[in-house]
């Protein structure tokens, strides 16, 4: 979580939660992309109970973390990290 916090402090991503999904938008930058790829790969190994997707949209990177609809609290620690409430904002 320390690396996630450092990256969030450095890049100030925008996050929103929609039910069991968290979407975090980062500015496109090679160093940010490398760090996100590393972190997402690590989380895929450790936290297989949620889906981790990293999407390159050309000018931004979007991290999507998706919990099973019956277990929306599985993404709670990441929603807290980005300051997103269960209601979405």
N, C-alpha and C positions, 0 to 999 in steps of 0.2 A: 504493500500500500504506500510505502514511502516513495517509491519511484513514481507511482500514479500521482501522488500529491505534488511532488516536485514538478512533474510535467504540467499539471494543472496550474500551478503557480506561475510557471514560465510562459504558458501559452494562453491562459484565460479562455478555455473552451466554453462554448455555449451548450447547455444541456437541457433536455426536456424529457419528461416521462409521460408515456401514454400507457396506462394500465401496466401490464407486465413487461413493457419495453422501455429501454432507456436509449436515447439517441444523443450522442455527444459530438459536436462539430468543432474541428480544429483547423487553424489556418494551415495551408499547405506549406511545408518546409521539409527539406530532406532530413534534417536531424529529428524533427518531430515524427516524420514518417518512420524512420528507423526505430525510434524508441517505441512508438505505438505497435509496430510489427513485433518487436521483441516482447512487449508486455502482453499483447493479445495471444501470442504463441504460448507464453507461460500460463496465462489464465485458461486457455483451452485444455492444457494438461491438468491443471489443478482443479478447475471449477467446471467440470463437464456437465453439470446440471443446468447450465444456461448456455445459450448460443452466442458466439462471439463473431461478429462480422466487421471488417474494416473495408470501407468503400472509398475509393479515390474518385472524386468528382471533378478533377482538374484543378480547381482553385481552392478546394477544401477537402479535408479528410473527415469521414463520418464513421464513428464507432457506434455500432448497434449491439446492445446487450439485451437478449430476450430470454425471459424466464418462461416456464410453462404457464399457461393461463390459470391453472389451478394452484400455482405457487408463486404469485407475484412478489412475495417478500424475498425471494432468492436474489433479487438485485438490489435489495435495500442498502447494503453497505456501499455500493457504488453510487446509488442515488444520493446518499448522505455525503459522500466524498465531493460530489458536484453541486451540493446544496439544492437538490431537487426533492420536493415533497412528494408523498404518495399520490397527491391530487394532480401532479403534473408540473408545478411551478416552483 
